[in-house]
Amino acid sequence: MAGVARALGISQSSVTVVSQGYRRSHRVQSEIAGQLGTTPQELFPDRYDVEEEPANQHD
């Protein structure tokens, strides 16, 4: 969390509250995910809307 805080120029406590879900920040979530080699949607799936796949249409 300290590395994320340094990269964004914010306090480590700010990063912690976002990582624990008490607050939301796309910027912080993106940085955390990026440093872990994933996406915010994969790391925090409950915080993002899931796009529904279109139903197959049969003629």
N, C-alpha and C positions, 0 to 999 in steps of 0.2 A: 504494500500500500504506500510505503514511503516513496518508492520510485514513481508511482503514478502521481502522487502529490507533487513531487519535484518537477515532473514533466509538465504538469498543468499550472504550476505556480500557486497551488492552493494548500491548505493545511491537510495533514494526514487524517485528522478527525473528520474533515469533510468527505474524504474518500471513503472512510470507514462507514459513515452513516449511509452513503449511497450503496456501498457494497452489501450492507446488511438489509437494505430495503426500507429504511426509515425515511429516506428522501430519494427523489429521482433526479437524475441528471444524465441526459444522453451523452454529453461531453465526457463525463467521468466514466460512465459505463462503457463508452467506446474505447477510452484509453485503457481501462482494465482489460477489456477483451483483446485489444490489440497487443498488449504486452503478454497475454497468455496465448496468442496465436489463434484466436477464434473471433466470433462476431458477438455483438451485444445480444442479438436475438437468440443465439445458441447458449450463451452464458446465463442470460436472465429471461428465459422463455415466458415466464409468468408476467413480465412487464411489457410484452409486445403482443399486439393483436396477431393472431394466426390467420393468414390469408387462406380462405377456403378454396379448394380446387373446384373448378367448374364440373358439374355433373355431366357424364357422357350422355349425349343425346342420340337416341335411336330414331331413324326415319321410318 
